């Protein structure tokens, strides 16, 4: 990795023993938790969906005698969350749920995740362990520039940072100039945000005459979207911080499922809380360690919304060899792609089907559109080219402008993200014979 001139703290929070326990001990804990979570989901899930699935598959909740027995159990998917919207997958009485988060569903409605107080403790513990792995401790001043709110990034990072005793600067996302001012004035030593936002922030700082390499900031915890080794090199070389990749998803808990340690070679998955499997996304058969496939996760310690064999759609592989850092929990390779069509734009999950649903709410629009995504100064931009029906094409400029505004509004209310709307002439968007090529992603 790029060698920077800042010294990274070598001794940090005594990370949780759970990261270092002998494998046989870890596996016995996993087994007990697995048995428990399967019983819990079977007997307590409000909508009874998982019970129904298990009954159909003819597996009993007491069928788990070894970890491999999980392979007999049915999968859960994002569609299950949609079908059970909003509370059908909850497995505790509603008065025990103390927090809700949400993320994009595949259509207009979001998917909702619920947490008991114990779940929030598990989450804060997960994030605290991740921060420990990234060499952060109570000596740090951590700026949390992930969005706060329904998105899990902000509050997830916040609670983990508090748990390690760091000083938290909860800026949330946006207002970049002010973020840079605070970073300077408050002596921020670490930042949590999407990698693309950090690049934008670094560039903005440059424009303001601030060199991040001259500030106290020395570490970044970047995730919520795919990013590459080349991007890491660029971030580290330009800003002299150590950039750690962090992974997570709302359905499972939020950020804090896996993180890179100082070795920056794969993300340690917190296996005592999140049990990983890799499957072939076509055949759904389990794949051995080292082989690339879809990551499937079972939550081992979540009460409000236990997830069993949840298909994340994220493509990775498990690295079975032990990391030089000494952690015994295994690593997954960084996630570069998904097995579905979900896009991540400025850290927001977007399905083309959501855009289509928003467009079709407007009278007279045809479902011929194309989404073009570009990246400028580290920030993603989305343009939606909408083909006009011949009868609309001749309309006056004012009418077209008002249509443009209505589309932009519809997209914004559905996705919570702004898009530039442009019009294309009738029949100008290429018709395809197979799958329509809806998305042109120029981010490279
Ligand atoms: O993005 C949680 C999160 C917040 C993770 C902050 C890390 C940091 P969702 O909005 O539900 O949750 O989106 C989850 O984002 O299935 C992946 O496809 C993608 N994703 C998350 N982290 C990474 C990463 C949060 N480090 C979806 N690399 C996941 C690649 C990532 N993709």
Boltz pocket constraint, residues with backbone or C-beta under 6 A from the ligand:
constraints:
  - pocket:
      binder: B
      contacts: [[A, 102], [A, 103], [A, 104], [A, 146], [A, 152], [A, 153], [A, 222], [A, 223], [A, 224], [A, 225], [A, 226], [A, 227], [A, 245], [A, 246], [A, 247], [A, 248], [A, 249], [A, 250], [A, 251], [A, 254], [A, 255], [A, 256], [A, 312], [A, 314], [A, 334], [A, 335], [A, 336], [A, 338], [A, 344], [A, 347], [A, 349]]
      max_distance: 6.0
